[in-house]
Amino acid sequence: MHAEAAALRADGPAVLVELPGHVHAWSVTRHSVIQALTGDPRVSRDPRRHWPGLADAPEGWSLAPIALQQNFFNAYGEEHRRSRRRIAGSFSPRRVERMRPQVRATADHLVEALAAVPYGATTDVRQALALPLAMTVICDLLGVPHHLREKVGPAIDASLDPSADPGRALAIQAELHDTLSEVLRYKRQHPAADLTSDLLLPSDTDGAPMPDPVLLDTLFLMIGAGYETTVNLITSAVQALLTHPGNLDRIREGAICWEDLVEETLRFEGPVMHVPMRFAVEDIDLGEGVVIPKGDPIIVAFAAAGRDPELHRDRPERFDPTRTSKEHLAFGHGPHFCPGAHLARLEAYVALTTLFERLPDLALTCPGEQPARLPSFIVNGPVGLEVVPHPA
C-alpha cells in the first residue's frame, strides 16, 4: 500500500485513479497537498450537494457506507460545524482524561489474560488486546449493550471491505443497518448517561430530534472510527516495537517516551489510508499542470502523508521514534480533524504501557515475517499479530 502511494506521489500532486464501482477520483498522497485541500472551503465531503456523479453511483456500491453516510462526517460548512458540536464534548481532552481509569482497568484485565498463556504458546495480540480494548471503550462511551457488541464489530468490519461485489455489498449494508437499528431500539427503551442517549434528545439549536437515518450513520461513524483505527494503531505499535526491540530499551532508559513511540507509529503506519470521498466545489489548480475540475471526487491518503520525503527527508520509510519531527496527518486535518484523536492516543498509551510492563519478554512468534495486511485500501494495519507472551 505504501509503495503504491509513493508511486502516486511521484506522479503529481493529484492522480486520477479508478475506485470500485468504476468511480474515478483524484488520489492525493503528498503531505502539503493533503493539508491544503483538507483545510480548503473549495473542498466538500457532501456528495448530495457537490457530487454531480452521485446519481450514477452503482447499486450495491461497496464504498457507499462511508462515502454516502448522512451525518456530520459528510456535512459541509455550517451544517458540519453545527452537527459536530453535538458530539465534540464527549471527546474533549478533559472528558477523555476522566476515562483513563476505565481504560486502564480494561487493559489490565486483558493483559492478565495474556499473561496466563502457557510458556511458549502463541496468541494474536490484535484479537486478545487491541480489538477488545478499543471495542469496550467506544461501546461503553456510546452505551452499546453487551449482548450486541459481538454483532456490531463484524458488521462494521465487513462494510470496510471495498472489494465486495454488489450483491455482497447490499447484504453487508442490510446487516449493518439491522444491527445498528437494534442498538438504537435498545437505547430508546433503556436511556442512560451515554452518547447515544444524548443523541436521541432534541437538538439544542432547533429543538428537533435527529432523523433515524442520520442517527444510524452517526452510530456507524462513531463506533467504526472509534475502534477500527485504534485497533490498527495499537497492533501496528506493538509490531513496530517488537520488530525494533532497541526502542524498548530506549524507553526503559528514558531516552524516549511512550508518546514518542505512539506518534512515530502514527507517522510511519497511520491506521487509515484512503478516506473516500471529498469533492471539488469549484475548479482547483494544484500546479504542475493538474487541475481538479468542479464536482470531481477526491480521495485523501492520510497514512501516506507521514512518509512524504518532502516533509521527512531523513529516511521516511524507516521507523525511528528518536526522530525530532514526527509530523503526520493520521487523524486528518482541518474542519474534519478526527474528534477522537485524544481518546485513540490514550488507549494506545495505556495498552502499550500495560502490555510491556506486565510482559517484558513479549516477542513475535515469527520475527522477520510480515503479517498479512487488511484487505482494504481504507484502513491500514495487519490482519493479526502472533506473539509469544512468555518465550520458552
LUMDOKE-798083 format. One record per residue (C-alpha): z, x, y; residue number from 1. Coordinates in nm, 2 decimals, padded with zeros to 4 digits, always signed. Layout:
<rs>
R/Z/X/Y/NUM
...
</rs>
This chain:
<rs>
R/+00.00/+00.00/+00.00/1
R/+00.08/+00.28/+00.24/2
R/-00.24/+00.47/+00.15/3
R/-00.44/+00.16/+00.24/4
R/-00.25/+00.12/+00.56/5
R/-00.32/+00.48/+00.65/6
R/-00.69/+00.43/+00.59/7
R/-00.70/+00.12/+00.81/8
R/-00.50/+00.31/+01.08/9
R/-00.76/+00.58/+01.08/10
R/-01.05/+00.33/+01.12/11
R/-00.93/+00.19/+01.45/12
R/-00.67/+00.00/+01.65/13
R/-00.76/-00.31/+01.45/14
R/-00.98/-00.35/+01.15/15
R/-01.13/-00.68/+01.02/16
R/-01.02/-00.75/+00.66/17
R/-01.05/-01.04/+00.42/18
R/-00.74/-01.22/+00.31/19
R/-00.70/-01.46/+00.01/20
R/-00.90/-01.78/+00.06/21
R/-01.19/-01.58/+00.22/22
R/-01.00/-01.59/+00.55/23
R/-01.08/-01.29/+00.78/24
R/-00.82/-01.14/+01.01/25
R/-00.77/-00.82/+01.21/26
R/-00.53/-00.58/+01.04/27
R/-00.31/-00.38/+01.29/28
R/-00.13/-00.07/+01.15/29
R/-00.07/+00.15/+01.45/30
R/+00.28/+00.15/+01.59/31
R/+00.17/+00.14/+01.96/32
R/-00.08/-00.14/+01.90/33
R/+00.17/-00.34/+01.70/34
R/+00.43/-00.30/+01.97/35
R/+00.18/-00.40/+02.24/36
R/+00.04/-00.71/+02.06/37
R/+00.37/-00.85/+01.94/38
R/+00.50/-00.85/+02.30/39
R/+00.18/-00.98/+02.45/40
R/+00.17/-01.35/+02.56/41
R/-00.20/-01.35/+02.47/42
R/-00.10/-01.34/+02.11/43
R/+00.04/-01.66/+01.94/44
R/+00.19/-01.74/+01.60/45
R/+00.10/-02.11/+01.63/46
R/-00.21/-02.20/+01.41/47
R/-00.21/-02.56/+01.53/48
R/-00.26/-02.46/+01.89/49
R/-00.45/-02.13/+01.87/50
R/-00.65/-02.10/+01.55/51
R/-00.98/-02.29/+01.55/52
R/-01.03/-02.20/+01.19/53
R/-00.73/-02.40/+01.07/54
R/-00.95/-02.69/+00.97/55
R/-01.13/-02.46/+00.74/56
R/-00.82/-02.32/+00.56/57
R/-00.88/-02.38/+00.19/58
R/-00.67/-02.64/+00.00/59
R/-00.42/-02.46/-00.21/60
R/-00.43/-02.16/+00.01/61
R/-00.17/-01.91/-00.12/62
R/-00.08/-01.79/+00.23/63
R/-00.01/-02.15/+00.36/64
R/+00.37/-02.14/+00.31/65
R/+00.40/-01.85/+00.56/66
R/+00.10/-01.89/+00.78/67
R/+00.13/-02.26/+00.83/68
R/+00.50/-02.32/+00.83/69
R/+00.63/-02.56/+01.10/70
R/+00.93/-02.40/+01.26/71
R/+01.03/-02.15/+01.53/72
R/+00.86/-01.87/+01.33/73
R/+00.52/-02.01/+01.42/74
R/+00.60/-02.16/+01.76/75
R/+00.47/-02.03/+02.09/76
R/+00.61/-01.98/+02.43/77
R/+00.89/-02.21/+02.55/78
R/+00.88/-02.41/+02.23/79
R/+00.96/-02.09/+02.03/80
R/+01.24/-01.99/+02.27/81
R/+01.40/-02.34/+02.25/82
R/+01.38/-02.36/+01.87/83
R/+01.50/-02.01/+01.82/84
R/+01.81/-02.08/+02.02/85
R/+01.93/-02.33/+01.76/86
R/+01.98/-02.06/+01.50/87
R/+02.03/-01.74/+01.71/88
R/+02.40/-01.78/+01.75/89
R/+02.46/-01.77/+01.37/90
R/+02.31/-01.42/+01.36/91
R/+02.48/-01.27/+01.67/92
R/+02.64/-00.93/+01.63/93
R/+02.99/-01.08/+01.68/94
R/+02.93/-01.36/+01.42/95
R/+02.78/-01.11/+01.17/96
R/+03.07/-00.87/+01.21/97
R/+03.30/-01.16/+01.11/98
R/+03.11/-01.19/+00.79/99
R/+03.19/-00.83/+00.69/100
R/+03.49/-00.91/+00.47/101
R/+03.29/-01.17/+00.28/102
R/+03.00/-00.94/+00.23/103
R/+03.24/-00.66/+00.11/104
R/+03.41/-00.89/-00.14/105
R/+03.08/-01.00/-00.29/106
R/+02.96/-00.63/-00.31/107
R/+03.30/-00.53/-00.47/108
R/+03.26/-00.79/-00.74/109
R/+02.90/-00.70/-00.82/110
R/+02.97/-00.32/-00.83/111
R/+03.27/-00.38/-01.05/112
R/+03.03/-00.54/-01.30/113
R/+02.80/-00.24/-01.27/114
R/+03.10/-00.01/-01.34/115
R/+03.16/-00.20/-01.66/116
R/+02.82/-00.10/-01.80/117
R/+02.88/+00.13/-02.10/118
R/+02.83/+00.51/-02.07/119
R/+02.46/+00.60/-02.10/120
R/+02.34/+00.23/-02.07/121
R/+02.09/+00.13/-01.80/122
R/+02.08/-00.16/-01.56/123
R/+01.85/-00.29/-01.29/124
R/+02.02/-00.23/-00.95/125
R/+01.78/-00.48/-00.78/126
R/+01.89/-00.76/-01.02/127
R/+02.25/-00.65/-01.06/128
R/+02.34/-00.58/-00.69/129
R/+02.07/-00.62/-00.42/130
R/+01.94/-00.97/-00.51/131
R/+02.27/-01.15/-00.59/132
R/+02.44/-00.99/-00.28/133
R/+02.17/-01.10/-00.04/134
R/+02.13/-01.44/-00.20/135
R/+02.50/-01.51/-00.19/136
R/+02.54/-01.41/+00.17/137
R/+02.24/-01.62/+00.30/138
R/+02.32/-01.92/+00.08/139
R/+02.69/-01.91/+00.20/140
R/+02.57/-01.90/+00.56/141
R/+02.33/-02.19/+00.51/142
R/+02.56/-02.39/+00.28/143
R/+02.33/-02.40/-00.02/144
R/+02.53/-02.53/-00.31/145
R/+02.59/-02.30/-00.61/146
R/+02.41/-02.53/-00.86/147
R/+02.08/-02.50/-00.66/148
R/+02.09/-02.12/-00.58/149
R/+01.92/-02.02/-00.91/150
R/+01.63/-02.26/-00.83/151
R/+01.58/-02.16/-00.46/152
R/+01.52/-01.78/-00.52/153
R/+01.24/-01.81/-00.77/154
R/+01.07/-02.09/-00.58/155
R/+01.06/-01.87/-00.26/156
R/+00.96/-01.56/-00.46/157
R/+00.66/-01.74/-00.61/158
R/+00.55/-01.86/-00.26/159
R/+00.52/-01.49/-00.15/160
R/+00.25/-01.41/-00.41/161
R/-00.08/-01.42/-00.22/162
R/-00.28/-01.37/-00.55/163
R/-00.21/-01.72/-00.68/164
R/-00.52/-01.93/-00.74/165
R/-00.55/-02.26/-00.56/166
R/-00.42/-02.47/-00.85/167
R/-00.12/-02.24/-00.90/168
R/-00.06/-02.22/-00.52/169
R/-00.04/-02.60/-00.49/170
R/+00.21/-02.62/-00.78/171
R/+00.42/-02.34/-00.62/172
R/+00.42/-02.52/-00.29/173
R/+00.52/-02.86/-00.45/174
R/+00.80/-02.69/-00.64/175
R/+00.92/-02.52/-00.32/176
R/+00.91/-02.85/-00.13/177
R/+01.11/-03.03/-00.41/178
R/+01.37/-02.76/-00.43/179
R/+01.44/-02.74/-00.06/180
R/+01.43/-03.12/-00.03/181
R/+01.71/-03.12/-00.29/182
R/+01.91/-02.88/-00.08/183
R/+01.86/-03.10/+00.23/184
R/+01.96/-03.42/+00.05/185
R/+02.28/-03.24/-00.07/186
R/+02.37/-03.13/+00.28/187
R/+02.32/-03.47/+00.42/188
R/+02.57/-03.60/+00.17/189
R/+02.80/-03.30/+00.20/190
R/+02.80/-03.17/+00.55/191
R/+03.02/-02.87/+00.62/192
R/+03.07/-02.57/+00.85/193
R/+02.73/-02.41/+00.78/194
R/+02.40/-02.35/+00.94/195
R/+02.21/-02.63/+00.75/196
R/+02.47/-02.89/+00.86/197
R/+02.43/-02.77/+01.22/198
R/+02.05/-02.81/+01.20/199
R/+02.09/-03.17/+01.08/200
R/+02.27/-03.25/+01.40/201
R/+02.06/-03.38/+01.70/202
R/+01.93/-03.11/+01.94/203
R/+02.14/-03.03/+02.24/204
R/+01.83/-03.03/+02.46/205
R/+01.67/-03.36/+02.38/206
R/+01.92/-03.53/+02.15/207
R/+01.66/-03.57/+01.88/208
R/+01.71/-03.47/+01.52/209
R/+01.48/-03.21/+01.37/210
R/+01.20/-03.37/+01.17/211
R/+01.22/-03.32/+00.80/212
R/+00.90/-03.10/+00.77/213
R/+01.04/-02.87/+01.03/214
R/+01.39/-02.87/+00.86/215
R/+01.23/-02.78/+00.53/216
R/+01.02/-02.50/+00.67/217
R/+01.33/-02.37/+00.86/218
R/+01.53/-02.35/+00.54/219
R/+01.24/-02.17/+00.37/220
R/+01.22/-01.92/+00.65/221
R/+01.60/-01.86/+00.68/222
R/+01.65/-01.82/+00.30/223
R/+01.34/-01.63/+00.23/224
R/+01.37/-01.39/+00.53/225
R/+01.74/-01.37/+00.48/226
R/+01.74/-01.25/+00.13/227
R/+01.39/-01.11/+00.03/228
R/+01.38/-00.85/+00.30/229
R/+01.74/-00.74/+00.24/230
R/+01.69/-00.71/-00.14/231
R/+01.40/-00.48/-00.07/232
R/+01.59/-00.28/+00.19/233
R/+01.89/-00.22/-00.04/234
R/+01.67/-00.14/-00.35/235
R/+01.45/+00.10/-00.16/236
R/+01.75/+00.27/-00.01/237
R/+01.91/+00.33/-00.35/238
R/+01.58/+00.46/-00.48/239
R/+01.54/+00.70/-00.19/240
R/+01.89/+00.83/-00.22/241
R/+01.87/+00.89/-00.59/242
R/+01.53/+01.05/-00.56/243
R/+01.67/+01.28/-00.29/244
R/+02.03/+01.34/-00.40/245
R/+02.08/+01.61/-00.15/246
R/+02.12/+01.34/+00.11/247
R/+02.42/+01.20/-00.06/248
R/+02.58/+01.55/-00.03/249
R/+02.50/+01.55/+00.34/250
R/+02.67/+01.21/+00.38/251
R/+02.98/+01.33/+00.20/252
R/+02.99/+01.64/+00.42/253
R/+02.95/+01.44/+00.73/254
R/+02.62/+01.59/+00.83/255
R/+02.46/+01.25/+00.83/256
R/+02.60/+00.90/+00.81/257
R/+02.51/+00.59/+00.61/258
R/+02.34/+00.43/+00.92/259
R/+02.10/+00.73/+00.92/260
R/+02.01/+00.65/+00.56/261
R/+01.96/+00.28/+00.63/262
R/+01.74/+00.35/+00.94/263
R/+01.53/+00.61/+00.76/264
R/+01.47/+00.36/+00.48/265
R/+01.36/+00.10/+00.73/266
R/+01.12/+00.36/+00.88/267
R/+01.00/+00.50/+00.55/268
R/+00.98/+00.19/+00.33/269
R/+01.01/-00.12/+00.56/270
R/+01.09/-00.43/+00.35/271
R/+00.80/-00.63/+00.49/272
R/+00.45/-00.50/+00.51/273
R/+00.20/-00.76/+00.64/274
R/+00.30/-01.08/+00.82/275
R/+00.03/-01.34/+00.83/276
R/-00.07/-01.46/+01.09/277
R/-00.10/-01.43/+01.46/278
R/-00.39/-01.55/+01.68/279
R/-00.56/-01.42/+01.99/280
R/-00.51/-01.67/+02.27/281
R/-00.79/-01.50/+02.46/282
R/-01.02/-01.21/+02.40/283
R/-00.81/-00.89/+02.37/284
R/-00.97/-00.55/+02.43/285
R/-00.78/-00.28/+02.23/286
R/-01.01/+00.00/+02.34/287
R/-01.22/+00.23/+02.11/288
R/-01.48/-00.04/+02.11/289
R/-01.25/-00.30/+01.94/290
R/-01.22/-00.65/+02.09/291
R/-01.03/-00.92/+01.91/292
R/-01.21/-01.25/+02.00/293
R/-01.02/-01.55/+02.11/294
R/-00.90/-01.76/+01.82/295
R/-00.93/-01.48/+01.56/296
R/-00.63/-01.43/+01.32/297
R/-00.43/-01.11/+01.32/298
R/-00.20/-00.96/+01.06/299
R/+00.05/-00.70/+01.15/300
R/+00.16/-00.42/+00.91/301
R/+00.51/-00.37/+01.03/302
R/+00.60/-00.14/+00.74/303
R/+00.31/+00.09/+00.82/304
R/+00.43/+00.15/+01.18/305
R/+00.71/+00.38/+01.07/306
R/+00.47/+00.62/+00.91/307
R/+00.23/+00.64/+01.20/308
R/+00.17/+01.01/+01.26/309
R/+00.11/+00.94/+01.63/310
R/+00.48/+00.84/+01.66/311
R/+00.63/+01.06/+01.39/312
R/+00.44/+01.39/+01.40/313
R/+00.67/+01.57/+01.16/314
R/+00.57/+01.46/+00.81/315
R/+00.60/+01.09/+00.85/316
R/+00.53/+01.04/+00.47/317
R/+00.85/+01.23/+00.39/318
R/+01.19/+01.06/+00.35/319
R/+01.43/+01.25/+00.58/320
R/+01.74/+01.08/+00.72/321
R/+01.82/+01.40/+00.92/322
R/+01.51/+01.35/+01.14/323
R/+01.60/+01.29/+01.50/324
R/+01.38/+00.99/+01.56/325
R/+01.37/+00.71/+01.30/326
R/+01.19/+00.46/+01.52/327
R/+01.04/+00.17/+01.33/328
R/+00.93/-00.19/+01.36/329
R/+01.07/-00.31/+01.03/330
R/+01.23/-00.61/+01.20/331
R/+00.94/-00.68/+01.42/332
R/+00.92/-00.66/+01.79/333
R/+00.91/-00.88/+02.10/334
R/+01.00/-01.25/+02.11/335
R/+00.97/-01.28/+01.73/336
R/+01.21/-00.99/+01.66/337
R/+01.40/-01.08/+01.34/338
R/+01.73/-01.26/+01.43/339
R/+01.88/-01.15/+01.10/340
R/+01.84/-00.77/+01.17/341
R/+02.22/-00.72/+01.23/342
R/+02.30/-00.90/+00.90/343
R/+02.05/-00.71/+00.70/344
R/+02.18/-00.38/+00.83/345
R/+02.54/-00.49/+00.75/346
R/+02.45/-00.59/+00.39/347
R/+02.27/-00.27/+00.33/348
R/+02.56/-00.06/+00.47/349
R/+02.82/-00.24/+00.26/350
R/+02.60/-00.24/-00.06/351
R/+02.54/+00.14/-00.04/352
R/+02.89/+00.25/+00.05/353
R/+03.04/+00.03/-00.21/354
R/+02.80/+00.14/-00.48/355
R/+02.82/+00.51/-00.43/356
R/+03.19/+00.52/-00.36/357
R/+03.26/+00.34/-00.69/358
R/+02.98/+00.51/-00.89/359
R/+02.94/+00.86/-00.75/360
R/+02.74/+00.98/-01.06/361
R/+02.49/+00.69/-01.05/362
R/+02.14/+00.82/-01.15/363
R/+01.79/+00.70/-01.20/364
R/+01.70/+00.62/-01.56/365
R/+01.36/+00.79/-01.53/366
R/+01.37/+01.04/-01.25/367
R/+01.03/+01.12/-01.11/368
R/+00.88/+00.79/-01.22/369
R/+00.77/+00.54/-00.96/370
R/+00.88/+00.19/-01.05/371
R/+00.62/-00.09/-01.03/372
R/+00.58/-00.24/-00.68/373
R/+00.60/-00.61/-00.59/374
R/+00.26/-00.78/-00.63/375
R/+00.23/-00.88/-00.27/376
R/+00.09/-00.74/+00.05/377
R/+00.35/-00.94/+00.24/378
R/+00.68/-00.80/+00.11/379
R/+00.73/-00.43/+00.02/380
R/+00.96/-00.29/-00.25/381
R/+01.00/-00.21/-00.62/382
R/+01.00/-00.49/-00.87/383
R/+01.31/-00.33/-01.02/384
R/+01.50/-00.01/-01.02/385
R/+01.66/+00.10/-01.35/386
R/+01.97/+00.31/-01.31/387
R/+02.24/+00.46/-01.52/388
R/+02.58/+00.39/-01.37/389
R/+02.76/+00.64/-01.60/390
R/+02.53/+00.92/-01.72/391
R/+02.62/+01.02/-02.07/392
</rs>
